[in-house]
Every structure is written in C-alpha cells, then in structure tokens.
Amino acid sequence: MRRAAKNCPMCENGIRLINYKDEKTLGRFVTEQGKILARRMTGMCARHQRQLGTAVKRARYLALLPYVRRYAD
C-alpha cells in the first residue's frame, strides 16, 4: 500500500529560505526532546529539510532554541 505524497509546507507558503531567527516556525519541526523531525514526518522537500537542519543548529548555538526542551525524571 502506498501513501499519498505530502507537499512541502514551505514550498506551499512560498518560503524560499528558512530563517534561523524564526523560533515559532522552527519549533514546529522539533520534537519535545529537541530532535529535528524527519522528512517522512514533516513532508518537506530535500532543499528545505537541509535548510531546516542548518537553521535549527544555528538557533541552538545562539540559544534561540534549547538543545533539550525537558529532562526525563
């Protein structure tokens, strides 16, 4: 069984470059543990997925995004 292909949310909105300063957008593509979601989960194209990874890593380095959102007890 094959699933329908997802469309890239960034391409649909006409976003060419993902900005690392946009915490709200980046937060949608990061799990609660702080991991970057895979393309299979987000439906992003390869270009935007690469930009997302770079933007999240830059935002983490500048402390705009946390490396880990919460600790497990």
SULCORSUL-V416718 format. One record per run of one state. SS is the DSSP state (~ for helix, > for strand, _ for the rest). FROM is the first residue (numbers start at 1). TO is the last residue. If there is no record, write none. Layout:
ss=SS from=FROM to=TO
ss=SS from=FROM to=TO
This chain:
ss=_ from=1 to=8
ss=~ from=9 to=12
ss=_ from=13 to=22
ss=~ from=23 to=28
ss=_ from=29 to=29
ss=> from=30 to=30
ss=_ from=31 to=35
ss=> from=36 to=36
ss=_ from=37 to=38
ss=~ from=39 to=42
ss=_ from=43 to=45
ss=~ from=46 to=61
ss=_ from=62 to=73
